[in-house]
Amino acid sequence: MDCRLGCGACCIAPSISSPIPGMPAGKAAGERCIQLDERNLCLLFGDPRRPAVCGDFKADEEVCAADNPTALENLTLLESSTAIIVRSH
């Protein structure tokens, strides 16, 4: 599956622990990447400063579905189900 231009779900739903230009500590889950423009296009696409984790993400029909809202919902669910929960003792 090819990535849908203007989706942006993979730039919003997951947390990214790698530094991103403008976000040196990465980003939290659900936080919009600063490098995502108003058309939901990555400003770092093809740029060597783009985090490897972003370049390694491959669109998949099961995750990305047929529309952008469902993709965001699916990725948000995956992120929350795989998040490490830190509990204070």
C-alpha positions as CSV (number, residue, x, y, z in Angstrom):
1,M,0.0,0.0,0.0
2,D,1.2,3.5,-0.8
3,C,0.9,6.2,1.9
4,R,-2.1,8.5,1.4
5,L,-0.9,12.0,0.9
6,G,-2.3,14.3,3.5
7,C,-3.1,11.6,6.0
8,G,-0.6,12.5,8.8
9,A,-1.9,9.8,11.2
10,C,1.6,8.4,11.7
11,C,2.9,11.9,12.5
12,I,0.3,12.4,15.2
13,A,-0.7,9.1,16.9
14,P,2.6,7.5,17.9
15,S,5.1,8.7,20.3
16,I,8.6,9.3,18.8
17,S,11.5,9.1,21.1
18,S,14.1,10.2,18.5
19,P,15.0,13.9,18.2
20,I,13.0,15.7,15.5
21,P,14.2,19.1,14.2
22,G,12.2,21.5,16.4
23,M,11.4,18.8,18.9
24,P,14.7,17.7,20.4
25,A,13.1,15.3,22.9
26,G,10.9,13.7,20.3
27,K,7.1,13.9,20.7
28,A,4.4,12.4,22.8
29,A,1.6,10.1,21.5
30,G,-1.2,12.2,20.2
31,E,1.0,15.3,19.7
32,R,1.2,16.7,16.2
33,C,4.7,16.6,14.9
34,I,6.1,20.2,14.3
35,Q,7.3,19.0,10.9
36,L,3.8,18.2,9.7
37,D,2.5,21.1,7.6
38,E,-1.1,22.4,7.3
39,R,-1.8,19.9,4.5
40,N,-0.6,17.0,6.7
41,L,2.6,16.6,4.6
42,C,6.0,15.9,6.2
43,L,8.4,18.9,5.8
44,L,11.3,16.5,6.3
45,F,10.4,13.9,3.7
46,G,13.6,13.0,1.9
47,D,15.7,15.0,4.3
48,P,18.5,13.2,6.2
49,R,17.4,14.9,9.4
50,R,14.1,12.9,9.3
51,P,14.1,10.4,12.1
52,A,14.8,6.8,11.0
53,V,11.6,5.6,12.7
54,C,9.6,7.8,10.4
55,G,11.3,6.6,7.3
56,D,10.9,3.0,8.4
57,F,7.2,3.2,8.8
58,K,5.4,1.5,5.9
59,A,1.7,2.1,5.2
60,D,-0.4,-1.0,5.6
61,E,-4.0,-1.6,4.7
62,E,-4.8,-3.1,8.0
63,V,-3.4,-0.2,10.0
64,C,-4.0,2.7,7.6
65,A,-7.4,1.5,6.4
66,A,-9.3,3.3,3.7
67,D,-9.5,6.8,5.2
68,N,-7.5,9.2,7.3
69,P,-9.8,9.2,10.4
70,T,-9.7,5.4,10.6
71,A,-5.9,5.4,10.2
72,L,-5.6,7.9,13.1
73,E,-8.0,5.8,15.3
74,N,-6.1,2.6,14.5
75,L,-2.7,4.0,15.1
76,T,-3.9,5.6,18.4
77,L,-5.2,2.3,19.5
78,L,-1.9,0.5,18.6
79,E,0.1,3.2,20.4
80,S,-2.0,3.0,23.6
81,S,-2.0,-0.8,23.6
82,T,1.8,-1.0,23.3
83,A,2.7,2.0,25.6
84,I,4.9,1.2,28.6
85,I,3.0,2.1,31.8
86,V,5.3,3.6,34.4
87,R,3.8,3.3,37.9
88,S,5.2,5.0,40.9
89,H,5.6,2.8,44.0
